[in-house]
Amino acid sequence: MTTPNPEDRAPQDRAPEDMEDLDPGLARERTELAWRRTAISYAALGAALLKASPAVGALVLAASGLIWGAGRQARRRRLLLVTVAVTSVSIGALVLALLARAALPLR
């Protein structure tokens, strides 16, 4: 008796190589929800920062709008979007850290 070769099975009987192949609808939905959660958290942080430093708070609020818009584009150009988003958030965090440092009085 021989062991069955996995390649001999029908396509519907084979295990998917990628998790998104199992249920592509839910994977996309989770990605969209993650972008929305990130935008909401940036908006909340920006609103909290408005009291302490209006300029920095306004920048973070503007970033929340950009993140929300980027999440809407996530379906089309995922890899490019993620690369640009990570780079932009990193540069933005650096700029905000430098602005906050400059705004603090020296002791």
Secondary structure, 3 states (H helix, E strand, C coil): CCCCCHHHCCHHHCCCCCHHHHCHHHHHHHHHHHHHHHHHHHHHHHHHHHHHCHHHHHHHHHHHHHHHHHHHHCCCCHHHHHHHHHHHHHHHHHHHHHHHHHHCCCC
